[in-house]
Amino acid sequence: MALTEDMADEIAQLALADELRTGDEDIIQKVAEILGSSSQTLQEAFLTSIRVRRAEKRARDMLAERAAKD
C-alpha cells in the first residue's frame, strides 16, 4: 500500500534526521516500538525505509570518496 510506505518513509526521514542532529542512536528503535505497538505493517515499512536509506547513504559516501581521489 503506497500510503503505508509513504508514511513510513516520512517518519524514517524524520527519525534519521533526529539521530544525526542529536546523536541518539536509540531513536530508531524507540520509533519502531511505538509504531509496532499499533501497526506491525507500518513498523516493518519504517524499518525497511531506514535500511534502504542507510544503504543508499553508504553507497553514495563510497562513490563520493572514490570520486574525490581522482
KAFENTA-V993958 format. One record per pair of residues at least 6 apart in sequence whose C-alpha atoms are under 8 Angstrom apart, sorted by sequence separation. I is the first residue (numbers start at 1). J is the second residue. If there is no record, write none. Layout:
i->[I:I]
j->[J:J]
This chain:
i->[18:19:36:19:35:36:19:35:18:19:33:32:15:16:15:32:32:12:15:8:12:16:7:8:11:12:9:4:5:8:9:12:13:4:8:12:5:9:4:5:8:9]
j->[24:25:42:26:42:43:27:43:27:28:43:43:27:28:28:46:47:28:31:42:46:50:42:43:46:47:45:41:42:45:46:49:50:42:46:50:45:49:45:46:49:50]
